[in-house]
Amino acid sequence: MKPWKYDDIHKHFYRTMLAIALPIIIQHLISIGLNMVDTVMIGRLGENELAAVGIANRIYFMFAIFCFGFYSGASVFVSQYWGIKDVKNIRKIFGIEITGGLVISSVFTLLLQLFPYQIMSIFIKDPVVISHGVDYLRIVSLIFIFTSMSFAISFNSRSIRMIKVPTIINVLAIALNTFLNYILIYGNFGMPALGIKGAALATLVARLLEFILMSAYIYKDRSHPLAGTLTELFSWEKSMLKKVFRTSLPVFINEILWVTGTSVYYIAYGLLGAEAVAVVQVSFTISDFFQSLFFGLGGACAVMIGNELGRSEIQNAYDYALRFIKITFVFSIIVSILMYLIRGPIIGFYDFKESTNLMLNRSLIVSAIFLAPKMQSYLI
């Protein structure tokens, strides 16, 4: 392989990588932040409440990963079409993604509205925790359809490198969610203290505002690559549909298997009781936070390689892939060490019993150890 000169190829590579990765990292932190805020603020109410929200957010996370799995495969084509500025086909792929997201979100919403007790009981048998979780899920699941469309807009904004405004919208949504949590959970500014229901209502309002602003942004200017008419979005050729599903299906299945496997942790901890579920919720929240850094790298990798493939620059795409693997390996080691070192302050933030603190400490250590190999496999 021909050696790279830092002043030209290296500089361009890292500048492009950071330009794509940083907004993705921020956007993903904000995306999970709406649920992280609930976890942190509900944690002050008690271990039962935290366990309930933890399980509910794990179900939400499964929904999000189902969407991400489908969008990840489809957005590769958006990157390639953007490389040659083919807006017509970008809008068709976007329409396919919206349709897939609507199917996924509708299934989750129906299941959570019709069978919330049964779904919660898969994770834990404590009736108090189940009751709290049902209260939360029945409200939050009402917004899943709009959330899936916000996800689709965000994913495709990355692929066409128009991520600034969606990121600002995400910031506004999490700020609103935090403010409404403060009012509705604890009963501030003359409002009643609604506890878990207040957190769910705050999330619903924040997610709805996020979708409205996202839609207004892309349609304020009809020249935006995603601002298609119904005909432009939903008139697909059979060959395109097959191509998208052929690429998306392996990614989709992989993500389903991964999120199902990680959710088994919650089922196992649920057998130990609310205290154990509260511990794993904190541990997973911290782990998800650090994993967001690698979602940024992975997103940048997909976009940059996709752009090169779209321009038929096969050698550049290969060189980029090797460089991303090396960067991810080094970075994952550093992040794992950092996660291990900050476990003390994390434990001190929550007012748990001594036995719970000991369990949380061990859980954070295990998460730190497995973060590095897990993130390397994510990029590959």
Buried (B, 14 or more C-beta within 10 A) or exposed (E): EEEBEEEEBEEEBBEBBEBBBBBBBBBBBBBBBBBBBBBBBBBEBBBBBBBBBBBBBBBBBBBBBBBBBBBBBBBBBBBBBBBEEBBEBBBBBBBBBBBBBBEBBEEBBEBBEEEBEEBBBEBBEBEEBBBBBBBBBBBBBBBBBBBBBBBBBBBBBBBBBBBEBBBBBBBBBBBBBBBBBBBBBBBEEEBEEBBBBBBBBBBBBBBBBBBEBBBEBBEEEEEBBBBBEEEBBBEBEEEBEEBBBEBBEEBBEBBBEBBEEBBEBBBEBBEEBBBBBBBBBBBBBBBBBBBBBBBBBBBBBBBBBBBBBBEEBEEBBEBBBEBBEEBBBEBBBEBBEEBBEBBEEBBEEBEBEEEBBEBBBEBBBEBBEEBBEBBBEBBE
